[in-house]
C-alpha cells in the first residue's frame, strides 16, 4: 500500500526531517535528536505536524444522539466551544479508538480520531447511523499543528486576536489566525506541556506553518517529530492506541473509568458497568525502573518469584527523569503505587516500582 503524504511533506523534508512510515502516512519522526526535541517542548515551544489525524463532522438533528450511542463519555455535558476526551467501546468490552469530541454548535460536532483507525472508525460511526445524521469524513482536507510548550501562548498570540491566555484547557475558539479565517484554535495537546492545536484547511497549511515558525523564532520554536511526541505523552501517562489500549482492553482496565459514564446507554455499557462493579483482574499502571534499564513494549513484567504478572505496553528512558519509565497491564494485586515488580530485560529481571501517574508532576 502506498504511503499517504500530509500536505507539508516536502516542507518537512526540506527542514531535514527523517521521514518514516507511521499509521499509513509518511511522517517526520525527528529533525535533530529526540532528546533535544523533547526538552524544547518541555522548556520552550515546539511545533508538531500531526495532520495524519482523522476528523469527522457530525451534523444535524440526531447528531448528539448518535455520539451518545457510540461514545463512552457524556457528550450532553458539552457546550459550544468545549472539547471532551472519550472512546468508542466495541461489543466485546474493548476499545475501537479513543477520540476527542468538539461541540461546534447545537447540532454540529467534530470527532478527532487516530490516524491508524480512520477507516475502521468511519465504518464504525456509519454502522450506528440509523437516523440519517449528516456525516462527513474531512480527514484528507485538514492539516493539524500542535504547538506545545510553556512558551506556546506567547509565541502564538501575535498571530490572532483570540485571547489565548484566557482559554481554559479543553476549550476552543474559531477565529482569524495568521491571516486565515475560521481556524479552530484548541487548548488541547498530547504532551502535558501546555499549548494549542490548530486546525486549518490544507490550502492554508503552508502559510500557517511558516507564520507559526516565524512568530515562534524569538521563543526558540523548533519543529518536533513523532519520536519526542511519544516520550512526552508517556511522561504524562497518556495512552497510545495500539500500545496501551486496543480492541482487547477495556476502558475500566485502562484507567479510563473517568470517561465512561453510566448515566446513559452506549455500546456495551451494561457489561462495562458490571465490570466496574465487580472489579477487573488486571490494570494499566505506570512504573519507574529502580534498576538501570529501559523497558520496551511486550517485555514481561514478573513478581519477586519470577512469575509473569503482566506485560509492558509502552516504555522509554524518560528525558525529564533520567530513568526508565513505562506503562503496562499487571494483576490487580500488584497494581497499587509502591508495589515492587520486575521487568524482564533480555532474561534479566530488573527491579521497578509502580507509581501514581503522571510521571512528571506539574
C-alpha positions in Angstrom: 0.0 0.0 0.0 1.4 3.4 -1.0 2.1 5.8 1.9 -0.2 8.8 2.2 1.5 12.2 2.4 0.5 15.0 4.6 0.1 18.5 2.9 3.5 19.7 4.2 5.5 16.6 3.4 8.0 18.5 1.2 8.4 21.2 3.8 9.4 18.7 6.5 11.9 17.0 4.1 13.4 20.5 3.4 13.7 21.1 7.1 15.9 17.9 7.3 13.3 15.6 8.9 13.9 11.9 9.0 10.6 10.6 7.5 9.2 7.2 8.4 6.0 5.2 7.7 3.5 5.7 10.5 -0.2 4.8 10.5 -0.1 4.6 6.7 1.5 8.1 6.3 5.0 9.3 5.6 5.7 11.2 8.8 8.6 13.2 10.4 10.0 11.2 13.3 12.8 13.6 14.2 14.6 16.7 12.9 17.6 16.9 15.3 17.5 14.4 18.2 14.6 13.0 20.2 16.2 14.3 23.4 16.7 17.9 22.1 13.2 18.0 20.7 11.7 16.6 23.9 13.5 19.3 26.0 12.5 22.0 23.6 8.8 21.2 24.2 9.2 20.8 28.0 11.1 24.1 28.4 10.2 26.4 25.5 7.9 25.6 22.5 7.8 23.2 19.6 5.5 22.6 16.6 4.3 19.1 15.6 2.6 18.4 12.3 0.0 15.9 13.2 -2.1 16.2 10.0 -2.4 12.5 9.8 -5.1 12.6 12.5 -8.7 12.0 11.3 -11.6 14.4 11.5 -15.3 13.5 11.1 -18.1 16.1 11.0 -21.4 15.0 12.6 -24.3 17.4 11.9 -28.0 17.9 12.1 -30.9 16.5 14.2 -29.8 13.4 15.9 -26.1 14.3 15.9 -25.9 14.2 19.7 -27.9 11.0 20.0 -25.5 9.3 17.6 -22.5 10.5 19.5 -24.1 9.4 22.8 -24.8 6.0 21.4 -21.2 5.3 20.3 -19.0 7.1 22.8 -18.4 6.3 26.5 -18.3 9.8 27.8 -21.4 12.0 28.3 -21.4 14.4 25.3 -24.6 16.1 26.5 -22.4 17.9 29.0 -20.6 19.8 26.2 -21.4 23.4 25.5 -20.3 25.2 22.3 -16.5 25.7 22.3 -15.9 22.7 24.6 -13.9 19.6 23.9 -14.2 16.2 25.5 -11.9 13.1 25.7 -13.8 9.9 25.0 -13.6 6.5 23.5 -15.7 4.2 21.2 -16.3 1.0 23.1 -16.7 -2.2 21.0 -19.2 -5.0 21.5 -16.6 -7.3 23.2 -15.5 -5.0 26.1 -12.5 -3.4 24.2 -12.0 -0.1 22.6 -12.4 0.7 18.9 -10.5 4.0 19.4 -10.0 6.9 21.7 -11.0 10.3 20.4 -11.8 14.0 21.0 -15.4 15.3 20.6 -15.7 19.0 19.7 -19.0 20.8 20.0 -19.0 23.3 17.2 -22.7 24.2 17.6 -26.0 22.8 18.9 -26.3 20.1 16.2 -22.7 20.4 14.9 -19.8 18.3 16.2 -16.3 17.2 15.1 -14.8 13.9 16.1 -11.0 13.7 16.0 -9.7 10.2 15.8 -6.3 8.4 15.5 -4.7 8.2 12.0 -4.3 4.4 12.2 -8.0 3.9 12.8 -9.6 6.4 10.3 -11.2 3.7 8.1 -12.2 1.5 11.0 -13.7 4.4 12.9 -15.5 5.7 9.9 -17.1 2.3 9.3 -18.0 2.1 13.0 -19.7 5.5 13.1 -21.6 4.8 9.9 -22.8 1.4 11.2 -24.7 3.1 14.0 -26.0 6.0 11.9 -29.6 4.6 11.5 -31.2 8.1 11.9 -29.7 9.7 8.8 -27.3 12.1 10.6 -25.1 14.0 8.2 -21.6 12.6 8.4 -18.5 13.9 6.5 -15.0 12.5 6.7 -12.8 15.5 6.2 -9.6 13.8 7.3 -7.8 14.3 3.9 -8.7 18.0 3.7 -7.5 19.2 7.1 -4.0 19.9 8.5 -3.3 19.9 12.2 -0.4 21.6 14.0 0.2 21.1 17.7 2.1 24.0 19.2 3.2 22.8 22.6 5.3 24.0 25.5 5.3 26.7 28.2 6.0 29.5 25.7 3.3 28.4 23.2 0.9 31.1 24.3 3.4 33.9 23.9 4.7 32.5 20.6 1.2 32.4 19.0 -0.5 35.4 20.5 0.8 37.8 17.8 -1.0 35.7 15.1 -4.5 36.1 16.4 -6.9 38.4 18.2 -8.3 35.5 20.2 -7.1 35.9 23.8 -5.0 32.7 24.1 -4.0 33.1 27.8 -7.7 33.2 28.9 -8.6 29.9 27.1 -9.2 27.1 29.6 -7.9 23.6 29.0 -10.1 21.6 26.6 -11.9 24.6 25.1 -11.5 26.0 21.6 -12.3 29.1 19.6 -12.8 29.7 15.9 -11.2 32.9 14.6 -8.7 34.5 12.4 -5.2 33.1 12.8 -2.1 34.1 10.7 -4.5 36.0 8.4 -6.6 32.9 7.7 -10.3 33.0 8.6 -12.3 30.4 10.6 -9.3 28.5 12.1 -10.0 26.2 15.0 -7.7 27.1 17.9 -7.9 24.4 20.6 -6.3 24.4 24.1 -5.6 20.7 23.9 -2.5 18.6 23.3 -0.7 15.3 24.0 2.4 16.5 25.8 1.3 17.8 29.2 3.5 20.9 28.4 0.5 23.2 27.6 -0.2 24.8 24.3 -2.7 24.6 21.4 -3.8 22.6 18.4 -4.5 24.5 15.2 -6.9 23.0 12.6 -6.6 24.6 9.1 -7.5 23.6 5.5 -4.7 22.0 3.6 -4.6 25.0 1.2 -3.7 27.3 4.2 -1.3 24.8 5.9 2.0 26.2 4.5 1.1 29.8 5.2 0.1 29.0 8.8 3.0 26.7 9.5 5.5 29.3 8.2 3.8 32.1 10.3 4.0 30.0 13.4 7.7 29.2 12.8 8.4 32.9 12.3 6.3 34.1 15.3 7.9 31.5 17.5 11.5 32.3 16.4 12.2 34.6 19.4 10.9 31.9 21.8 13.1 29.2 20.4 10.5 27.3 18.5 11.6 24.1 16.6 9.8 21.5 14.5 9.3 18.4 16.6 8.9 14.8 15.3 6.9 11.7 16.4 9.8 10.4 18.5 9.6 13.2 21.0 5.8 13.1 20.9 6.0 9.6 22.2 8.3 10.3 25.2 6.4 13.5 26.1 3.0 11.7 26.2 4.5 8.8 28.1 5.8 11.1 30.8 2.2 12.2 31.3 0.9 8.6 31.3 -1.3 9.3 28.3 -2.5 6.2 26.5 -1.4 5.5 22.9 -3.9 3.5 20.8 -2.4 0.2 19.6 0.0 0.1 22.6 -1.8 0.8 25.8 -5.4 0.5 24.6 -6.8 -1.5 21.7 -9.7 -3.8 20.7 -9.0 -6.1 23.6 -8.5 -3.7 26.5 -11.5 -2.3 28.4 -11.7 1.3 29.4 -12.1 0.2 33.0 -8.8 -1.8 32.9 -7.1 1.1 31.2 -7.9 3.5 34.0 -10.4 5.3 31.7 -13.4 4.9 34.1 -13.5 8.7 34.3 -14.5 8.9 30.6 -17.0 6.0 31.0 -20.4 7.4 32.1 -23.1 5.0 33.1 -25.9 7.6 33.3 -26.6 6.9 29.6 -26.7 3.8 27.4 -23.9 3.2 24.9 -22.3 0.3 23.1 -21.7 -2.5 25.5 -22.4 -0.2 28.5 -24.2 -3.0 30.5 -21.2 -5.3 30.6 -18.7 -2.4 31.3 -21.0 -1.3 34.2 -20.9 -4.9 35.5 -17.1 -4.9 35.1 -16.8 -1.6 37.1 -19.0 -3.0 39.9 -17.2 -6.4 40.2 -13.7 -5.1 39.6 -11.1 -6.1 37.0 -8.3 -8.7 37.3 -5.7 -6.5 35.6 -5.0 -2.8 35.4 -2.9 -0.4 33.4 -0.3 1.1 35.6 2.7 3.3 35.4 6.1 2.1 36.7 9.5 3.6 37.2 12.7 1.5 36.9 14.7 1.2 40.1 17.5 -0.8 38.3 19.1 0.9 35.3 17.2 -0.5 32.3 14.9 0.7 29.6 11.5 -1.1 29.5 10.1 -1.8 26.0 6.7 -2.8 24.6 5.9 -6.5 25.1 8.6 -7.1 27.8 7.3 -9.4 30.5 6.5 -8.0 34.0 7.2 -10.5 36.7 6.8 -10.7 40.5 9.6 -11.3 43.0 9.3 -15.1 42.4 9.8 -14.6 38.7 6.2 -15.4 37.7 4.7 -13.4 34.9 2.1 -10.9 36.2 1.8 -8.7 33.2 3.4 -7.0 30.1 4.9 -3.7 29.2 2.7 -1.7 26.7 4.9 1.4 26.4 8.3 2.2 27.7 11.2 4.6 27.3 14.1 6.3 29.0 12.4 9.5 30.4 14.4 12.5 29.3 12.9 14.6 32.2 13.6 12.0 35.0 16.7 10.3 33.6 15.3 6.8 34.3 13.3 4.1 32.6 9.5 4.5 32.8 6.7 2.5 31.3 3.0 1.6 31.2 1.8 -1.9 31.4 -1.1 -4.2 32.4 -0.5 -6.1 35.6 -2.5 -8.2 38.0 -4.7 -6.2 40.4 -2.8 -7.4 43.5 0.4 -5.6 42.3 -1.3 -2.6 40.8 -1.1 -0.3 43.8 1.5 2.5 43.8 4.6 1.4 45.8 4.3 -2.2 44.7 7.6 -3.8 43.6 7.7 -5.6 40.3 10.4 -6.7 37.8 10.7 -6.1 34.1 12.4 -9.0 32.2 15.0 -7.4 30.0 17.0 -9.9 27.9 16.4 -12.7 30.5 17.4 -10.5 33.5 14.7 -9.4 36.0 15.2 -5.6 36.6 13.5 -4.0 39.6 10.8 -1.5 39.1 8.1 0.3 41.2 4.5 1.0 40.4 3.9 4.8 40.7 0.9 7.1 40.5 0.5 8.8 37.2 1.6 11.2 35.7 5.3 10.5 36.0 6.0 14.3 35.6 4.3 16.2 38.4 3.5 19.8 37.5 
